[in-house]
């Protein structure tokens, strides 16, 4: 066997190994989906699509509705993105450009990325004992002066007003923002650093200021990678469990107010899965798991389509 034949043999073997791992990954995902769907079948057969619009969750009466939990998951994730995207981009810009000396930029980048290594329970405990007490006066102030606005009003349930107690959609969303900030900042920073220096130099040589270069040249050139980082962060926000469970309030309220307690899909699974028996209760929890999986899948498919669309427009 010649050297060329050996190279072809190694390349062929490596290709087969890569294909095997790719097929195994897809098969594993398919197997998980099938198992979750089978376990959710009692609830699917009992409630059907009405499960998505139901607002009552009562294991005692065997009545289950998923809408408050889907709503809580989406609201907290959106709040997290609202806070984390601007801050993450700011960190990426400051640490990738020459605004600060390298001995200042490196510690900033390191400290932000260090947040990603913190366990969820640590962030959750910090949220309970530090963040919620700090946010409580702000939520009272928002309700006092902006209670006329739907986002900051108190909630009335069965004729009784639910008091502002601290845990809320807003707190959970901000805790999630802290947790996904490193993902957005790190990915955006690497994408900005990968842009050729010649592009930056050409823009500034034509008379553009540094900020004009950043916002009109650098960020548009890096938009595909930045979108990818944002979607990765959104995926973590949708699936985060422990920290959200500790600060969201675990009350299934369907309201526009973000200073009221709420519930998310992952929080409900964490709180009730261990005590769920068989039948509709377990089936409904698995149905919720399937819904969360589908939401995450749709988000990733939409993100892939959006990144591809943006990339094509840049080429054109």
Phi, psi and omega per residue, in radians:
X1 nan 2.197 -3.129
X2 -1.336 2.954 3.113
X3 -1.090 -0.637 3.124
X4 -1.123 -0.704 3.122
X5 -1.137 -0.659 3.109
X6 -1.099 -0.739 3.125
X7 -1.079 -0.766 3.130
X8 -1.118 -0.670 3.120
X9 -1.126 -0.778 3.122
X10 -1.108 -0.760 3.137
X11 -1.121 -0.703 3.127
X12 -1.137 -0.740 3.117
X13 -1.121 -0.733 3.127
X14 -1.106 -0.699 3.114
X15 -1.080 -0.739 3.117
X16 -1.121 -0.683 3.121
X17 -1.120 -0.754 3.129
X18 -1.094 -0.778 3.119
X19 -1.092 -0.675 -3.134
X20 -1.113 -0.780 3.124
X21 -1.152 -0.664 3.128
X22 -1.124 -0.775 3.131
X23 -1.154 -0.682 3.118
X24 -1.103 -0.699 3.126
X25 -1.119 -0.805 3.107
X26 -1.120 -0.671 3.135
X27 -1.154 -0.702 3.115
X28 -1.067 -0.752 3.097
X29 -1.089 -0.716 3.121
X30 -1.137 -0.723 3.138
X31 -1.104 -0.770 3.116
X32 -1.054 -0.757 -3.142
X33 -1.074 -0.766 -3.124
X34 -1.123 -0.755 -3.124
X35 -1.119 -0.786 3.131
X36 -1.111 -0.710 -3.138
X37 -1.130 -0.737 3.121
X38 -1.113 -0.729 3.112
X39 -1.189 -0.476 3.136
X40 -1.502 -0.095 -3.028
X41 -1.030 -0.668 3.090
X42 -0.996 -0.735 3.131
X43 -1.265 -0.643 3.113
X44 -1.093 -0.760 -3.140
X45 -1.213 -0.596 -3.086
X46 -1.351 -0.770 -2.998
X47 -1.888 -0.536 -3.093
X48 1.101 -2.534 -3.130
X49 -1.255 -0.280 3.091
X50 -1.138 -0.305 3.070
X51 -1.068 -0.591 -3.098
X52 -1.226 -0.461 -3.077
X53 -1.855 -0.076 3.131
X54 -1.242 2.529 -3.091
X55 -2.021 -0.029 -3.105
X56 -1.864 2.291 3.067
X57 -2.211 1.787 -3.064
X58 -2.367 1.678 3.094
X59 -1.049 -0.494 -3.136
X60 -1.131 -0.749 -3.121
X61 -1.625 0.002 -3.091
X62 1.001 0.727 3.078
X63 -2.092 2.219 -3.021
X64 -2.392 2.347 3.072
X65 -2.421 2.445 -2.966
X66 -1.734 -0.175 -2.965
X67 -1.022 -0.788 -3.139
X68 -1.054 -0.568 -3.085
X69 -1.398 -0.672 3.034
X70 -1.096 -0.762 3.126
X71 -1.065 -0.798 -3.138
X72 -1.096 -0.693 3.117
X73 -1.097 -0.795 -3.106
X74 -1.218 -0.721 -3.110
X75 -1.123 -0.830 -3.136
X76 -1.120 -0.623 3.118
X77 -1.202 -0.685 3.117
X78 -1.158 -0.756 3.096
X79 -1.049 -0.723 3.130
X80 -1.061 -0.749 3.135
X81 -1.163 -0.668 -3.129
X82 -1.041 -0.673 -3.127
X83 -1.487 -0.652 -2.970
X84 -1.474 -0.542 -3.088
X85 -1.131 -0.923 3.107
X86 -1.055 -0.733 -3.119
X87 -1.182 -0.712 3.118
X88 -1.117 -0.735 3.094
X89 -1.138 -0.676 3.112
X90 -1.079 -0.771 3.109
X91 -1.101 -0.732 -3.141
X92 -1.101 -0.732 -3.137
X93 -1.167 -0.806 -3.101
X94 -1.114 -0.675 -3.080
X95 -1.495 -0.176 3.126
X96 -1.829 -0.330 3.113
X97 -1.779 3.027 -3.062
X98 -1.653 0.704 3.090
X99 -1.258 -0.624 -3.066
X100 -2.166 2.738 3.057
X101 -1.075 2.722 -3.085
X102 -1.082 -0.569 -3.130
X103 -1.282 -0.160 3.029
X104 -1.729 -0.697 -3.110
X105 -1.152 -0.722 -3.091
X106 -1.089 -0.823 3.085
X107 -1.093 -0.631 3.106
X108 -1.082 -0.847 3.134
X109 -1.076 -0.719 -3.134
X110 -1.133 -0.763 -3.101
X111 -1.158 -0.678 3.122
X112 -1.158 -0.778 -3.138
X113 -1.211 -0.414 3.112
X114 -1.143 -0.464 3.123
X115 -1.036 -0.586 -3.113
X116 -1.116 -0.413 -3.113
X117 -1.526 -0.116 -3.134
X118 -1.285 2.310 3.086
X119 -1.092 2.604 -3.122
X120 -1.049 -0.631 -3.105
X121 -1.150 -0.595 3.111
X122 -1.155 -0.788 3.117
X123 -1.138 -0.660 3.105
X124 -1.127 -0.749 3.095
X125 -1.132 -0.699 3.064
X126 -1.078 -0.668 3.107
X127 -1.110 -0.695 -3.119
X128 -1.211 -0.859 -2.953
X129 -1.615 -0.296 -3.108
X130 -2.109 -0.926 -2.979
X131 -1.269 -0.791 -3.129
X132 -1.073 -0.800 3.074
X133 -1.048 -0.561 3.107
X134 -1.305 -0.579 -3.112
X135 -1.439 -0.392 -3.074
X136 -1.013 -0.853 3.097
X137 -1.070 -0.626 3.116
X138 -1.139 -0.714 3.126
X139 -1.162 -0.670 3.059
X140 -1.095 -0.728 3.134
X141 -1.127 -0.744 3.110
X142 -1.079 -0.720 3.139
X143 -1.212 -0.635 -3.100
X144 -1.195 -0.780 -3.020
X145 -1.749 -0.335 -3.129
X146 -2.245 0.440 -3.138
X147 -1.123 -0.309 3.098
X148 -1.243 -0.336 -3.136
X149 -1.512 2.372 -3.038
X150 -0.989 -0.506 -3.088
X151 -1.252 -0.363 -3.004
X152 -2.166 0.332 3.126
X153 -1.578 2.801 3.050
X154 -1.426 2.818 -3.050
X155 -1.877 2.433 3.082
X156 -1.961 2.197 3.141
X157 -2.158 2.107 3.139
X158 0.946 0.662 3.096
X159 1.483 -0.048 -3.136
X160 -1.946 2.352 -3.140
X161 -1.417 2.231 3.112
X162 -1.406 2.029 -3.091
X163 -1.236 2.733 3.053
X164 -1.340 2.044 -3.034
X165 -1.969 -0.161 -3.123
X166 2.118 -1.172 3.084
X167 -1.075 2.390 -3.054
X168 -2.900 3.010 3.014
X169 -1.014 -0.731 -3.098
X170 -1.086 -0.809 3.141
X171 -1.111 -0.789 3.138
X172 -1.082 -0.718 3.127
X173 -1.120 -0.689 -3.138
X174 -1.255 -0.604 3.040
X175 -1.115 -0.741 3.085
X176 -1.103 -0.653 3.122
X177 -1.046 -0.715 3.107
X178 -1.112 -0.662 -3.065
X179 -1.299 -0.558 -3.101
X180 -1.689 -0.110 3.117
X181 -0.973 -0.797 -3.130
X182 -1.033 -0.629 -3.136
X183 -1.112 -0.857 -3.125
X184 -1.126 -0.783 -3.093
X185 -1.147 -0.791 -3.078
X186 -1.173 -0.813 -3.131
X187 -1.129 -0.788 -3.129
X188 -1.105 -0.685 3.125
X189 -1.098 -0.805 -3.131
X190 -1.135 -0.643 3.114
X191 -1.158 -0.743 3.118
X192 -1.145 -0.662 3.117
X193 -1.204 -0.437 -3.125
X194 -1.371 -0.251 3.120
X195 -1.220 2.310 -3.108
X196 -0.981 2.422 3.116
X197 -1.095 -0.472 -3.117
X198 -1.106 -0.554 3.119
X199 -1.158 -0.734 3.097
X200 -1.137 -0.781 -3.118
X201 -1.137 -0.684 3.139
X202 -1.120 -0.721 3.137
X203 -1.103 -0.804 -3.099
X204 -1.247 -0.506 3.100
X205 -1.225 -0.378 3.102
X206 -1.523 0.060 3.050
X207 1.856 0.003 3.132
X208 -1.289 2.518 3.049
X209 -1.335 2.996 -3.141
X210 -1.078 -0.748 -3.128
X211 -1.222 -0.625 3.047
X212 -1.118 -0.680 3.095
X213 -1.107 -0.724 -3.121
X214 -1.143 -0.855 -3.008
X215 -1.467 -0.416 -3.092
X216 -1.852 -0.257 -3.112
X217 -2.138 -0.996 -3.018
X218 -1.168 -0.927 -3.103
X219 -1.123 -0.769 3.058
X220 -1.049 -0.618 3.124
X221 -1.218 -0.484 -3.078
X222 -1.768 0.132 -2.959
X223 -1.093 -0.606 -3.131
X224 -1.118 -0.822 3.126
X225 -1.154 -0.665 3.123
X226 -1.126 -0.736 3.081
X227 -1.055 -0.692 3.092
X228 -1.061 -0.746 3.097
X229 -1.115 -0.684 3.125
X230 -1.124 -0.695 3.138
X231 -1.201 -0.671 3.050
X232 -1.037 -0.744 3.122
X233 -1.143 -0.705 3.122
X234 -1.104 -0.653 3.093
X235 -1.059 -0.698 3.095
X236 -1.210 -0.677 -3.137
X237 -1.087 -0.707 -3.137
X238 -1.162 -0.571 -3.056
X239 -1.746 -0.061 -3.122
X240 -1.145 2.384 -2.998
X241 -2.035 -1.149 -2.878
X242 -1.147 -0.850 -3.099
X243 -1.084 -0.714 3.134
X244 -1.149 -0.730 3.133
X245 -1.011 -0.603 -3.053
X246 -1.386 -0.324 -3.016
X247 -2.188 -0.100 -3.036
X248 -1.494 -0.346 3.114
X249 1.808 -0.400 3.064
X250 0.908 0.874 3.072
X251 -2.235 2.069 -3.044
X252 -1.345 1.279 3.101
X253 -1.782 2.320 3.092
X254 -1.787 1.666 -3.021
X255 -2.531 2.738 3.079
X256 -1.412 -0.218 -3.087
X257 -1.323 2.211 3.133
X258 -1.586 -0.059 3.088
X259 -1.743 0.190 3.073
X260 -1.751 2.711 3.085
X261 -1.171 2.731 -3.119
X262 -2.571 -2.844 -3.122
X263 -2.620 2.592 3.056
X264 -2.165 2.923 -3.132
X265 -1.079 -0.824 -3.103
X266 -1.138 -0.622 3.111
X267 -1.143 -0.744 3.122
X268 -1.113 -0.736 3.114
X269 -1.078 -0.731 -3.136
X270 -1.153 -0.638 -3.068
X271 -1.402 -0.564 -2.958
X272 -2.025 -0.234 -3.029
X273 -1.131 -0.664 -3.091
X274 -1.142 -0.532 -3.079
X275 -1.734 -0.010 -3.140
X276 -1.331 2.333 3.081
X277 -1.558 -2.379 3.073
X278 -1.785 3.111 3.083
X279 1.539 -2.576 -2.997
X280 -1.171 -0.605 -3.110
X281 -1.088 -0.923 3.113
X282 -1.120 -0.716 3.130
X283 -1.090 -0.660 3.122
X284 -1.195 -0.666 3.078
X285 -1.131 -0.706 3.104
X286 -1.211 -0.581 3.056
X287 -1.090 -0.737 3.063
X288 -1.083 -0.691 3.091
X289 -1.077 -0.725 3.109
X290 -1.127 -0.689 3.112
X291 -1.118 -0.758 3.108
X292 -1.079 -0.707 3.090
X293 -1.076 -0.758 -3.141
X294 -1.166 -0.666 3.088
X295 -1.071 -0.809 3.129
X296 -1.101 -0.714 3.121
X297 -1.103 -0.776 3.129
X298 -1.109 -0.688 3.115
X299 -1.086 -0.766 -3.119
X300 -1.213 -0.654 3.088
X301 -1.143 -0.765 3.104
X302 -1.103 -0.666 3.128
X303 -1.147 -0.759 3.121
X304 -1.065 -0.731 3.113
X305 -1.132 -0.721 -3.114
X306 -1.171 -0.762 3.122
X307 -1.096 -0.726 3.104
X308 -1.113 -0.733 -3.141
X309 -1.109 -0.778 3.123
X310 -1.103 -0.709 3.123
X311 -1.103 -0.701 3.120
X312 -1.164 -0.690 3.126
X313 -1.136 -0.610 3.102
X314 -1.153 -0.680 3.118
X315 -1.154 -0.709 3.130
X316 -1.222 nan nan
